């Protein structure tokens, strides 16, 4: 994780995080031990969502710390594919940072 991500966290408090249940703990496509199922809600048989990411004021249940100051993902090694694919090069990163009053 880049140092900017460890002080930001805007993406974790801006976007819905949906992924296939095979990434859950014990799943065929899980990294490490997999995403704990207790941190997700089922959406369809083929989609689960990180808790908190669909709230009116989104914030992933796995995010610890203060956005824009110091944050960390409590399941970083097991995080789902949408989180693994997201980086500071995405235009969505800038949008998330702007949403939280930060520049890049």
VENKA-V380084 format. One record per residue. N is the residue number from 1. RES is the residue in one letter. PSI is psi in whole degrees, 0 to 359 (* if undefined). NEAR is the number of other C-alpha atoms within 8 Angstrom. Layout:
BEGIN
n | res | psi | near
N | RES | PSI | NEAR
N | RES | PSI | NEAR
END
This chain:
BEGIN
n | res | psi | near
1 | X | 133 | 4
2 | X | 158 | 5
3 | X | 328 | 6
4 | X | 324 | 6
5 | X | 326 | 9
6 | X | 348 | 11
7 | X | 2 | 11
8 | X | 270 | 12
9 | X | 5 | 14
10 | X | 322 | 13
11 | X | 324 | 10
12 | X | 347 | 11
13 | X | 29 | 12
14 | X | 330 | 12
15 | X | 149 | 9
16 | X | 139 | 9
17 | X | 101 | 9
18 | X | 144 | 9
19 | X | 171 | 11
20 | X | 141 | 9
21 | X | 344 | 9
22 | X | 348 | 9
23 | X | 356 | 16
24 | X | 164 | 13
25 | X | 128 | 10
26 | X | 357 | 9
27 | X | 159 | 10
28 | X | 333 | 6
29 | X | 28 | 7
30 | X | 143 | 15
31 | X | 141 | 11
32 | X | 231 | 6
33 | X | 353 | 8
34 | X | 163 | 14
35 | X | 128 | 14
36 | X | 127 | 8
37 | X | 334 | 8
38 | X | 343 | 5
39 | X | 8 | 10
40 | X | 164 | 10
41 | X | 142 | 10
42 | X | 141 | 8
43 | X | 308 | 8
44 | X | 175 | 6
45 | X | 338 | 6
46 | X | 6 | 7
47 | X | 133 | 11
48 | X | 162 | 14
49 | X | 140 | 13
50 | X | 130 | 13
51 | X | 141 | 10
52 | X | 341 | 9
53 | X | 352 | 16
54 | X | 10 | 9
55 | X | 162 | 7
56 | X | 321 | 4
57 | X | 89 | 7
58 | X | 142 | 13
59 | X | 119 | 11
60 | X | 137 | 11
61 | X | 336 | 9
62 | X | 355 | 8
63 | X | 127 | 12
64 | X | 143 | 8
65 | X | 185 | 8
66 | X | 124 | 8
67 | X | 133 | 10
68 | X | 356 | 11
69 | X | 287 | 8
70 | X | 120 | 10
71 | X | 165 | 15
72 | X | 153 | 10
73 | X | 122 | 8
74 | X | 349 | 7
75 | X | 35 | 8
76 | X | 312 | 7
77 | X | 338 | 6
78 | X | 3 | 11
79 | X | 152 | 11
80 | X | 168 | 12
81 | X | 320 | 8
82 | X | 325 | 9
83 | X | 324 | 8
84 | X | 327 | 8
85 | X | 342 | 6
86 | X | 136 | 8
87 | X | 176 | 7
88 | X | 349 | 7
89 | X | 343 | 5
90 | X | 140 | 8
91 | X | 331 | 7
92 | X | 332 | 7
93 | X | 313 | 13
94 | X | 318 | 11
95 | X | 317 | 8
96 | X | 316 | 12
97 | X | 318 | 14
98 | X | 321 | 9
99 | X | 330 | 9
100 | X | 15 | 8
101 | X | 23 | 6
102 | X | 154 | 8
103 | X | 173 | 6
104 | X | * | 4
END
